[in-house]
Amino acid sequence: MAQKFEFLFILPDGPIGAENREAMTPPHEDYVGQTQEYWLAAGPTYKEHKAGTPAIEQGSWVLLQASTQSEAYELLQRDPFTTGKVWDWDNAQIHCVKSGLRVPFVKDSVQKALEKARR
């Protein structure tokens, strides 16, 4: 088995990302379920956190494990958030990283997608 490395993607929303995000979230979560062996962690990014004010999503961060950066990149190129024009790949950042700590947590809708993919 090939050695796996970790890659952190910082993916800002594109010009129509905010308006496409809600519609593309269910297919994105299904895709995560289908490709779960690559996914270590992920979530939205915000401009700021302010008490009493709803946070507005402005992109995503994704931590993947793959044999190569190219493999991780290609995986995200097939993600519905890419094909549905949520993410702005012209301004994306890709970092080679190594986790020092990860705590188990899975959003309910993602958990359902993971269970669906296992059936």
Disulfide bonds with the S-S distance in Angstrom:
none
